[in-house]
Every structure is written in structure tokens, then in C-alpha cells.
């Protein structure tokens, strides 16, 4: 079961649900029909004409027929066995808060281990790399990040580097924003267990800004990397530098009960970090590739 990793789905879950088959079928019909009706409406198509009046009852009937169809005995036994495994695993994890589950790096499986070991590895990594500094004030930096984001985007609007519509799309709802969080992937493919830190900022105030910066930088990098000419527009350069500085200065996250700021570079998992790394490596590789070309050697880099 766990070998299948994230792709694993418990088979025939509806057969073991606390809800009745009728309730599940109705919920599925409502979900599908609402999606279809919305798409029809978006394309100026009727949801009340004769075809619709015939199609939606047939869809409801089909939903109930599929969920009510008896399972083959072999499939039912397999589904029941898998379901019981999942329930036993859930009970074990509930009884053992010291056990932690982590997705493995470079793979589809999961790592089950002692929570204190992963915490020790994480803190060891933070101390060894010195890539993070703790916010010693203990104050949540969310308000400062939000103000900085609004100020930089407002400045870019004032300079007509971006439009007001673009600014509004880049700003998240202030009622749903939160500080990014640090989590780790277990690198079980290495001789000794190690971790790869990931900063998850899906609801951070700057969550959409890295995508915008990546959209600006990627074409430039690809053009330079392919030995073509990039027309140097100073306004674009200033905008890129302004946004890059915002992202580096607001790179905060929460870990356990403390807040930290990443120093010097981009957060792993952020949309713009890969293109930053490519730009750095492009500069670094120049001397190496020339040397290897003179020796008839080949250089490659895993991205």
C-alpha cells in the first residue's frame, strides 16, 4: 500500500463510508451537474432547454446506478482488506504522536520515522548551513511582509511598470494570508538519512509575486543561454531588481513555535528560485565548459 506512495487511493471507499450510497450518489451528481451548468452558462448555452432537461435526469440516474452496482466478490474482499489496513495505520498514528510521516525526496514513497529524529536533522541543517536566522523579537512578521508587498507593488504601479489590474491579481486577500511554513522531505536515497527543506508559502502575502518574477526572468535567461541578444530595457531591469529584493527581504517562515528569515538566497520550492539558480550556474559554468571543450569532454547539469 505505502509502496504506491502519493498515487495510492483506497479502492471502493464509498462502500465503507458512514454515508449511505444514496447520499454519496446525490453528492456526486450535484458536484458534476453544478460544474456542467457553470461551464454551459460561461459559454452562453442553455441549461433549461429540452436537451438539458433530458441530460441532467439521465446523469442523476447514471450516478445512482454506478454507486448501487454490486461489487464483484474478489474486488470487495480486496477493498475491505485495504480499508482495514488504512484504519489500523490511522489508529497507530493517533496512538503514537512520536511517529512522523514524510514524503521522500526524489521518489513516490513515504518515510515513517521518529519525529524527534527529523526535528534533530532539521535543526542540524539550519545550524550547519547558517541559511536562516531566528526572529528574536518573537513578533509575527506577517504585517511587515504585507506592508512591504503593498508598498513595492504600489511603487511599480506609480512608475507604470505594472498596471493596477496586475497589482490586484498579485495581492492576496488580507483575511487569508499567513506566514510561510517550513517542512522537510526525507532523503532516504542517500547513505545516511538527511532532509531537504521546503518553504511552503501558498498563502503568504508574496505568494503570487514569485510566479510573476519567474515569468519576467525565464525568457531573458533562455535568450541569454542560447546566445541571442536581449534588448536591455532599463525599466524592466529596475522592476526585476525591485521585485527580487522584495522576495529576498520578506523570506520569512514559521517552524514549530518560532519565526525565521532565510538569509541571502531564495526559498526552496519558490517559483523564482530555479531561474535564479540557472542564472547563477550560467555564469559559473562559462570557464568550466570552455576548459572541457578544449579537452573534448562533455558537461551536463541536472535541473
N, C-alpha and C positions, 0 to 999 in steps of 0.2 A: 504493500500500500504506500509506504513512505518513499520507496524507490522511485515511484512515478512523480514525486515532487509536486510542484505547483499545478501540474496538469491533472492531478488526480481529482476525480469527482466521485463521491459516493453514489453508486448506482441506485436508481429507483427510489429516491428519497421520499417521494410523495407517499409511498406505501407504508412508511414508518412515521409519518408526521402526526402530530396531535390534531391537526385539522382534518376534517372529513374530505373525502375525494371530491364531493360536490363543491365544497368551499374552495378547494385548490383549483378546480376546473373553472369556477366562476372568476377567481382572481386572475388566472392566466388569460381567460377570454377578455376581461376588462383591460388588462395590460396591453394585449395585442390590438384590440379594437380601438383603444384610445390613440395608440401610435398611428394606426392606419388612418383614422379620422383626421388626426392632425396633419399628416402628410397630404391627404386629399385636399384639406382646406388650404394648406400652403400653396397648392398647385391649382387653386380655383376649381376644384372638382366637387361635385355634389355628394353629400353623404346621406341624402334623403330620397334620391331617385329610385327607380324600380330595381336597378342593379344592386344598389346598396341595401335596399330592403330585403333583397334575396340573399345577398352575400353574408351579411352580419349574422342572421339566424343560423345559416349554414356553418359559419365559423364557430359559433357557440356550440352547436350540436357536435361538430368535429372535436372541439376541445373536451367536451364531456365524454365522448366515445373513446378518445385516446386514453384519458385518465382512468376510465372504468374498465378498460380492456384487461382481462385476466393475464397475469404473468405466467410464462412457462415455468414449470416446477424447478428446473435447474437454475434459471435466472433468479427466481425468488430466493432459493437457498443461498446462492452466491451473494445477492444483495443483503440478505439478512446477516450473513457472516461478516460482510464488510461493515455493515451498520453497527454490529456489536463490537467490532474492533475499535471503531471510532469512539463509541460511548465509553469503552474501557480506557482508551487513551485520554479522553476528556476528564474522566474521574481521577486518573493518575495525576494529571497536571493540576487538577484542583486540590488534591491532597498534598502535592509536592511543589510548593511555591519556589523551592530552590532549583527546580529544573527549568531550563530556558530552551526555547526553540528559536533557531535562527536559520534563515535561508543561507545556503552555502554560496560562496563566490565561485564563479565560473562553473556552474552546474545547476541541475534542476532539483536536487535533493534538499534535505533539511539536516541541520545539526542539532542533536539533542545533547545537552550537557549541563554541567553545574553552573548556575547563574553567577556565582562568585568568581569562577574562572574567567568568564567572559568579561566581567567587570574589571578584574585584575588586568587582563590583556588590554582592555580599552584604556585604562588609566596609565598602564605602562607605555602604550603607544603615544599617548598625549604628552607624557613626560619626556620620552625619548626623542620625539620629533620636534618638540617645542613649537608646534604649529598653532597652539591655542593658548590664550591667556584668560584666566578667570576674571569675571566682572566682580571685583572685590566689594563694590558698593552693595551688592545683593539686590539692587533695584532692577526690575524688568526693563530691558531696553526697547520694548515694543513701541512705546510712544515716540522715542527719539528716532527710531527707524522710520516710522510713519511720517514724521515731520520732515526728515531728510529726503525721503522719496517724493513727497508732495512738493518740496522746495525745488529739487532738481528738475522734476518734470514741468513745474511751473516756469522755471527759468528757460527750459527748452521751448516751451510754447511762446514765451515772450520773444525769444530770438527767432521764432518761426522755423525752428529745426524740426519740430513735430506739430501736428495740429491738435486742437482741443479734443477732437474725437479720438485721436490716438492716445492722448493723455488719459482720457476717461476709461479707455479699454485697458490701459496698463495699471490702473488703480483698482485694487480690490475693495470690496465692501468693508468699511471700517468695523462693522459689527461681527465680522467673521475672521478677521486677521489674527494671527498668533505668531509667536516666535518659532523659528525652525527648531527641529529636534535632531539630535544625533542618534543614529543607530548603527549597528555594525553587521557586516557579513562575515561568516566564518570561512577562513581559507583552509579547508581541510585537504586540499590537493598538495599542500606543502609538507615537507618532512615533519615540521612542528606546527602545532595549531597557532594560527595568527589571525588577525582581524583586519578587515578593510572598512574604514569609517565612511559613512554616507550621511550627509546633512540633508534632511528632508524638509523642504520649505514650501510645500504646496499651498499653504495658507499664509505665508509670510507677506508683508507689505510689498516686497520687491519680487514676488513670485513670477510675474509675467515679464519683468524687465530683462532677465537673462535671455529669454526667447527673442526679445526684440534686438538685443545686442548681438546675439548669435546670428540673427537674420542680416544684420549690418556687416558683421565681420566675415562670415563664411565666404561670400562671393569675392571679397578682397583677398582673402587667403588663397582661395582656389586660383584666382588670376595670377597672383604673385608666384605661387608654387608651379604654375605651368608656364613660367617665363613670358607672360604677357604684360602689357603696360596698364597700370591703373592710373586714371586721371586723378590727380591729387586735389580733392576739394577740401579746402581748409575748414569749412563749416562742418563737413561730415567728420573730419578728424577730431575737431573740438567736441562734437556731440558724442563720439565714441569714447573719448577720454573722460568726459563728464560722467557718462553712464557707468563706465568701468570703475571710476573712483567711487561712485555711489555704491556699487555692488561690493567692492572690497571693504569699504568703510562700514557697511551695515551687515557684515557677515557674522551675525550672532546666532547662537543656538542654545537650547536647553539640554542639559544632560543630568539625569537624576534630579536633584533639587537645586542645582547651580546653573548659572548662565556663563557662557564662554564666548569669546570672539576669536575667530580664526585669523592668524597673522600672515600677511604677505601674499597669500595666493588664493585661488578660487576654491569653493567647496566642491568636494567630490559629489557628483550627481547633478550639479547645476548645468543648465543648458549651454552656458558660455564657456565653461571650463575646458571642454575638449578643444574648441577652436583656439583658446589661449595657449593650451599645451602644444597644439600644432604650430602656432606662430613661433613659440619658443624653440621647438625642435627644428623648425625650418632653418632658423639662424644657426643653431648649434651644429646641424648636420653638414653645413657647407664645406668645412675643412675636411671632415671625415670622408664625405663622398668623393671629393677630389683626390684624396690620398688613395682610396680604394680603387677608383677608376684607373689611376696610374699603375696599380698592381693587378689590374684585370680581376678585381674582386667585386662582389655584389653586396649591396647594403639594402636591408629591408627593415621595416618597423611595423610592429603590430599596433593597430589603432583600436 
